[in-house]
Amino acid sequence: MQENKAEANQTVNPAELLKKPYLNEKETALVTGRSVFTLRNERHIRRGLPYLKVARRSIRYSTKDILKFMESRRIAFDEAEVA
């Protein structure tokens, strides 16, 4: 019980998480800025990030898929339009 509280109080560096090959939904929410509820809802309606179901209640997201998903939503401005 004490270990769980200690783990919850530790701050996790998103850069450290990106070194892992797979992330759980809480880690994915931290990296993407999306809530766990949003990730669950997107899985339910079959949208959003691709995921792996490794057990009945264990979901994992590939770090490569997360980065690819985020990069595909990048918004860039033309230099000429900004000036």
VMD Tcl script that draws the C-alpha trace (Angstrom):
set ca {
  {0.00 0.00 0.00}
  {2.82 2.42 0.86}
  {4.61 1.61 -2.40}
  {1.60 2.62 -4.49}
  {1.40 6.00 -2.75}
  {5.11 6.55 -3.26}
  {4.82 5.69 -6.94}
  {1.87 8.04 -7.38}
  {3.81 10.93 -5.82}
  {6.83 10.51 -8.09}
  {6.90 12.79 -11.11}
  {7.53 10.97 -14.34}
  {9.60 12.57 -17.06}
  {7.86 12.10 -20.45}
  {11.27 11.94 -22.15}
  {12.11 8.89 -20.04}
  {8.83 7.26 -21.04}
  {9.65 7.65 -24.72}
  {12.61 5.31 -24.25}
  {10.21 2.44 -23.47}
  {8.90 0.40 -26.43}
  {5.33 0.27 -25.08}
  {3.34 2.51 -22.73}
  {0.22 1.85 -20.69}
  {-2.76 4.20 -20.96}
  {-1.69 6.42 -18.05}
  {1.78 6.87 -19.50}
  {0.30 7.52 -22.95}
  {-2.02 10.14 -21.49}
  {0.96 11.86 -19.87}
  {2.98 11.91 -23.10}
  {0.15 12.98 -25.41}
  {-1.67 15.36 -23.09}
  {-4.91 13.45 -23.60}
  {-6.91 12.16 -20.69}
  {-7.20 8.45 -19.94}
  {-10.96 8.85 -20.47}
  {-10.34 10.19 -24.00}
  {-8.03 7.29 -24.83}
  {-10.64 4.80 -23.58}
  {-13.42 6.54 -25.49}
  {-11.37 6.55 -28.71}
  {-10.69 2.82 -28.32}
  {-14.42 2.24 -27.85}
  {-15.34 4.11 -31.05}
  {-12.30 2.66 -32.88}
  {-10.53 5.97 -33.49}
  {-7.33 7.56 -32.32}
  {-4.12 5.78 -31.48}
  {-3.51 2.15 -32.48}
  {-3.15 -0.08 -29.44}
  {-2.37 -3.61 -28.31}
  {-4.53 -5.62 -25.97}
  {-2.04 -7.88 -24.18}
  {-4.49 -9.24 -21.62}
  {-8.17 -8.89 -20.88}
  {-7.70 -5.53 -19.16}
  {-4.17 -4.60 -20.16}
  {-3.76 -2.08 -22.97}
  {-0.43 -0.95 -24.42}
  {0.46 1.70 -26.96}
  {3.58 1.49 -29.12}
  {5.84 4.50 -28.56}
  {6.54 4.59 -32.31}
  {2.79 4.72 -33.04}
  {2.30 7.51 -30.48}
  {5.03 9.64 -32.06}
  {3.75 8.96 -35.58}
  {0.19 9.84 -34.52}
  {1.31 13.10 -32.93}
  {3.49 14.10 -35.89}
  {0.61 13.45 -38.30}
  {-1.35 16.19 -36.51}
  {1.41 18.78 -36.71}
  {0.31 22.21 -37.87}
  {2.92 24.29 -39.65}
  {2.71 27.81 -41.00}
  {4.30 29.11 -44.16}
  {6.98 31.72 -43.54}
  {5.38 34.03 -46.14}
  {1.99 33.96 -44.40}
  {3.42 34.77 -40.97}
  {5.43 37.83 -42.09}
}
mol new
graphics top color blue
foreach p $ca { graphics top sphere $p radius 0.5 }
foreach p [lrange $ca 0 end-1] q [lrange $ca 1 end] { graphics top cylinder $p $q radius 0.2 }
display resetview
